[in-house]
Amino acid sequence: MKVIRLSHCVYHCHYHIVLVSKYRKKIFNDDIFSYFKERAKEITERYPLIVILEENHDKGHVDLLVSIPPIMAVGTAVRIIKSNLAREMKNKFAFLKRCYYGTDGIWSNGYFVSTVGINEEQIRKYIDMQEKENLGRTMELFG
């Protein structure tokens, strides 16, 4: 497990995020998704604390594994990802402008998110060991 260090915290906050196309239109083929992946890398360049670790797609949605720091709301990171990618994709693929005529975005208003972290059993073990073990061994348990 890789932890990230900021000035006042150490964290490992990974999220599974699903972004659905507006009206659930089946807009993602291999070419569009390939472009999506290229543009997703640029988000980390512009916003270094938002790291897109994995991505995949179905015809009507995109699945992402994203590292987001605890100092940033998940909704803020999703807004950044959605707005940057929608703008770039609509500029590159003219048919998206026709599909979504009269609207700014290509994404549904909502999204799905779930945390992806250390499993519950490891957390229970860590908490149980607090009185019995040296606290400095935390990284050994989670490493």
Buried (B, 14 or more C-beta within 10 A) or exposed (E): EEEBEEEEEEBBBBBBBBBBBBEEBEBBEEEBBEBBBEBBEEBBEEBEEBBBEEBEBEEBBBBBBBBBBEEBEBEEBBEBBBEBBBBBBBEBBEEBEEBBEEEEBBBBEEBEBEEBBBEEEEEEEBEEBEEEEEEEEBEEEBE
